C-alpha cells in the first residue's frame, strides 16, 4: 500500500508567522519567521513520516477564488495578510521546491481544491492518503482510504473520528456547512440553523437534498421548534444550496500529475544550500534527512 501525503501549506505558514518572533530576519533584514517555521515543519514531517509520495498545495490568493464569481461576499470579511507575511510567501514556495517537494498553486482554485483534485487523479486500490491540515473543510475528503491529520494537534481523523468529532459522517460535512454556514469563510448557511440543529437534521434525513424533499415531514419529527425550523429552511433554501456549492471542494480542476511526479527523492542539495545561505538559515540545513543523488 502506497501512502500519499497531501499538505495544505497555508495553515503552517500562518502558524509559523504568528508563533515565531518577527525579529528573525534574513542577512539583508527581510522578514523570515514564516519561512523558517514552515521549513522546520516540512523537515520535521519528513523525519517523522519518511513519506514516499508527497504534494504540497498553496493558495494562489489568500482572499479570492472562483467561488467569488458565485458569491462575491465569499471570504470578503477577511483582512488582507500582513505585508511582512505576504512578502514571505514566495520564498516558502522556493523552499518547497528546493527541498524536492512537488508544489501546486493556482489563482482560481484554493489549496483544498488542489488536494481534492490530486486525490481524485491518483486514487487507486493500492493507495491511501494522509491530508495534512487543520482545516475542517477537508474532513469531507475522508473515507476508507483517506485520513485528515491535524499536524499541530497531532490528531488523525478517520471516518469514525470525523463522525465523533463533528457529529455527522465525512460525506455529510458539506451538507453540515450548507445548513449551519461557516463564519470563517463567510458561507451564509440557513439563517437560524446552528450546528446542533443541522446535525440532528442530517442524522434524520441524510443529506441536504433529502431534507428538502421531505420538508413536509418536519412537523412530525421530535425536534424542539420543528415548525420554526421548517420555516427557516423554506426561507433559506436558496442560501442552503448556494452554501453547499461554496463549501464543496472541487475534485476536477484542470490539473495534471502522476504518482511518479509525487515520488519524494530528497532535497536538491545545491539549490537548498544556496537558498538557505540567502535566507541566513545556517543550522536548519543539518536537519535535512535526504538528499537527491
C-alpha positions in Angstrom: 0.0 0.0 0.0 1.5 3.3 -1.1 0.6 6.3 1.1 0.5 9.8 -0.5 0.8 12.8 1.8 -1.2 15.9 0.6 -0.2 19.0 2.5 -2.2 22.2 2.9 0.7 24.8 3.2 -1.1 27.9 4.3 -2.0 26.9 7.9 1.6 26.0 8.6 2.9 29.2 7.1 0.4 31.3 9.1 1.1 29.4 12.2 4.9 30.0 11.9 4.4 33.7 11.2 2.4 34.2 14.3 4.3 31.9 16.6 7.9 32.8 15.8 9.2 36.3 16.7 9.4 38.8 13.9 13.0 39.6 14.8 14.0 36.5 12.8 15.4 38.2 9.6 17.5 37.4 6.6 21.0 38.8 6.4 19.5 41.6 4.3 17.0 42.4 7.0 13.9 41.0 5.3 11.3 39.1 7.5 12.0 35.3 7.6 10.0 34.0 10.6 7.2 32.4 8.5 9.7 30.9 6.0 11.8 29.4 8.9 8.9 27.9 10.7 7.4 26.5 7.5 10.8 25.0 6.6 11.1 23.5 10.1 7.6 22.0 9.8 8.5 20.3 6.4 11.7 18.9 7.8 10.0 17.6 10.9 7.3 15.9 8.9 10.0 14.3 6.7 11.7 12.9 9.7 8.6 11.6 11.4 6.8 10.2 8.3 9.5 9.4 5.8 6.9 9.8 3.0 7.4 8.1 -0.3 5.0 10.4 -2.2 4.0 13.9 -1.3 2.4 17.0 -2.7 2.1 20.5 -1.3 -0.8 22.8 -2.2 -0.7 26.5 -1.9 -3.5 29.2 -2.1 -2.8 31.3 -5.2 -4.7 34.1 -3.5 -5.4 34.3 0.2 -8.7 36.1 -0.2 -10.3 35.2 -3.6 -11.1 32.2 -5.8 -13.6 31.0 -8.4 -16.1 31.0 -5.5 -16.2 34.7 -5.6 -17.7 34.6 -9.1 -20.6 32.6 -7.5 -20.8 34.6 -4.3 -18.8 37.9 -4.2 -19.0 38.0 -0.4 -17.1 34.7 0.0 -14.2 35.4 2.4 -14.9 39.1 1.9 -14.7 39.8 5.6 -11.1 38.6 5.8 -8.4 41.1 6.3 -5.5 41.2 3.8 -2.5 39.4 5.3 0.2 41.4 6.9 2.7 42.8 4.4 5.5 41.0 6.2 3.7 37.7 5.9 2.8 38.2 2.2 6.4 39.1 1.5 7.5 35.6 2.6 5.1 33.5 0.6 7.2 33.4 -2.5 10.2 32.1 -0.5 8.0 29.4 1.1 7.3 28.1 -2.3 11.0 28.3 -3.2 11.8 26.2 0.0 9.1 23.7 -1.1 10.8 23.1 -4.5 14.4 23.2 -3.2 13.6 20.5 -0.7 12.3 18.3 -3.5 8.6 18.5 -3.0 6.1 18.9 -5.8 4.3 22.1 -5.2 1.0 23.2 -6.7 -0.6 26.7 -6.8 -3.5 28.2 -8.8 -5.0 31.7 -8.8 -8.6 30.5 -9.3 -8.7 27.4 -7.1 -7.8 27.0 -3.4 -5.4 24.6 -1.8 -8.4 22.5 -0.8 -9.4 22.1 -4.4 -5.8 21.2 -5.4 -5.7 18.5 -2.7 -9.2 17.1 -3.7 -8.2 17.0 -7.4 -4.9 15.3 -6.8 -6.6 12.8 -4.6 -9.1 12.0 -7.4 -6.4 11.9 -10.1 -4.1 9.4 -8.4 -6.7 7.4 -6.4 -6.3 3.6 -6.7 -7.0 0.5 -4.7 -3.4 0.3 -3.6 -3.2 3.9 -2.5 -4.0 5.6 0.8 -3.9 9.3 1.6 -3.0 11.5 4.5 -4.3 15.0 4.1 -2.2 17.3 6.4 -4.2 20.3 7.6 -6.2 21.7 10.5 -8.9 22.9 8.1 -12.2 21.3 9.0 -13.5 21.7 5.4 -11.0 19.0 4.3 -12.8 16.4 6.5 -15.3 16.0 3.6 -12.5 14.1 1.8 -12.1 11.5 4.5 -13.1 7.9 3.5 -11.8 4.4 4.0 -8.5 5.2 2.3 -8.1 8.9 3.4 -7.5 10.4 6.8 -7.2 14.0 7.9 -4.1 14.8 10.0 -4.2 18.0 12.1 -0.4 18.2 12.4 -0.3 20.9 15.0 -2.6 19.0 17.4 -1.3 15.6 16.2 -4.8 14.4 15.7 -5.6 12.0 13.0 -9.3 11.7 11.9 -10.5 8.6 10.1 -14.2 8.1 9.2 -15.1 7.1 12.8 -13.2 10.0 14.3 -14.8 12.5 11.9 -18.2 11.3 12.9 -17.4 11.5 16.6 -15.8 15.0 16.3 -18.3 16.7 14.0 -21.5 14.7 14.8 -22.0 13.7 11.1 -20.3 11.4 8.7 -17.5 12.7 6.5 -19.7 12.7 3.4 -22.2 14.9 5.3 -19.6 17.7 6.1 -20.6 19.7 3.1 -24.3 19.5 4.0 -23.5 20.5 7.6 -21.7 23.7 6.3 -24.6 24.3 3.8 -27.1 24.3 6.7 -25.1 25.9 9.5 -22.8 28.1 7.4 -19.2 28.9 8.1 -18.3 32.4 9.5 -14.6 31.9 8.8 -15.2 31.7 5.0 -18.3 33.9 5.1 -20.6 31.0 3.9 -24.1 32.1 4.9 -25.9 28.8 5.5 -29.6 28.9 6.6 -30.3 31.8 8.9 -31.3 30.5 12.4 -29.9 26.9 11.8 -26.9 26.2 14.1 -24.6 23.2 14.1 -26.6 21.2 16.7 -29.8 21.5 14.7 -28.0 20.8 11.4 -26.5 17.6 12.8 -30.0 16.5 14.0 -31.5 17.1 10.6 -28.7 15.2 8.8 -28.9 12.3 11.1 -32.6 12.1 10.4 -32.6 12.8 6.6 -29.1 12.0 5.5 -28.5 14.9 3.1 -29.4 18.4 2.2 -31.3 17.3 -0.8 -33.3 14.8 1.2 -34.2 17.4 3.8 -35.9 19.5 1.2 -37.5 16.5 -0.5 -39.1 15.6 2.8 -39.6 19.0 4.3 -43.3 18.4 4.8 -42.4 15.8 7.4 -40.6 18.3 9.6 -43.6 18.8 11.9 -43.7 15.1 12.6 -40.2 15.0 14.0 -39.4 15.0 17.7 -37.4 18.3 17.2 -37.9 21.2 19.5 -39.3 24.0 17.5 -39.9 21.8 14.4 -42.3 24.3 12.9 -39.9 27.2 13.2 -37.1 25.0 11.8 -39.2 24.2 8.8 -40.0 27.8 8.2 -36.3 28.8 8.4 -35.4 26.0 5.9 -38.0 27.1 3.4 -36.9 30.7 3.7 -33.3 29.8 3.4 -33.4 27.2 0.7 -31.6 29.3 -1.9 -28.9 30.1 0.6 -28.5 26.5 1.6 -27.8 25.3 -1.9 -25.6 28.2 -2.6 -23.6 27.4 0.6 -23.2 23.8 -0.5 -21.7 24.9 -3.7 -19.3 27.2 -1.9 -18.3 24.5 0.7 -17.8 21.7 -1.8 -14.2 21.0 -2.6 -13.6 20.9 -6.3 -12.2 17.5 -7.3 -12.0 18.1 -11.0 -9.9 21.2 -11.5 -7.7 21.3 -14.6 -4.6 19.8 -13.1 -2.2 17.1 -14.3 0.1 14.9 -12.1 1.0 11.3 -11.6 2.4 9.1 -8.9 5.9 9.4 -10.5 5.7 13.2 -10.1 4.8 12.9 -6.5 7.5 10.5 -5.5 9.8 12.0 -3.0 13.5 11.6 -3.9 15.0 14.1 -1.4 16.2 17.7 -1.4 18.2 19.4 -4.2 21.5 20.0 -2.4 22.9 22.9 -4.4 19.5 24.7 -4.6 18.8 24.1 -0.9 22.2 25.3 0.4 22.1 28.4 -1.9 18.6 29.3 -0.7 19.4 28.7 3.0 22.6 30.8 2.6 20.4 33.6 1.2 17.9 33.3 4.0 20.5 33.0 6.7 19.4 29.5 7.8 22.8 28.2 8.9 21.7 25.5 11.4 18.5 24.1 9.9 20.3 22.6 6.9 21.6 20.0 9.4 18.0 18.7 9.7 17.7 17.7 6.0 17.5 13.9 6.2 17.5 13.0 2.5 19.4 14.5 -0.5 18.9 13.6 -4.1 21.6 11.5 -5.6 
